[in-house]
């Protein structure tokens, strides 16, 4: 994307300032393009990469959801309020790019994230 210096130039502005404004606009456009590419790459990563980014607490919460526990049961087990459980679940949904408990469980089961914990019960 090329912007002419005269288009960015303010009245009575030095040419050096206009050049700096143009460079700034170009670098901002490059930054936005890079951010879009990074977002695409992040969503296409294998789940195991995403699971590595989960904290142990988030993984434990996901495993409890996968066992069929309701929010109040999870709250009791983890010594949290049900609202805190809801908040952490919404963070998990965003991190794993899912919209519901069902999608969360399906993703975890499909990639074997819950098997070791459930087998030890």
C-alpha angles and dihedrals in degrees: 000000000000123000120192115239091232091058091057096038119110119213112279092010122146116247090239091059091049090051091051091050090052092049090048091052091049093048091049090053090049091049091052091048091050091049090053092050092048091051091053092049092048092053092048096052118115113262093246089067090052092046090055088060092056117100118237088253092053091048091050090050091050091050091052090051089050091055089058098255116157122230094260091049091050089048091053093048095047095038092241135125118259089244090056089051090052090050093050091046091054089052089051092050090054094045093049095037095237132132105207146024089257093056090045093053093044091052094047094047093045091056097039096245094138103040100088095050095043093049091055093059 
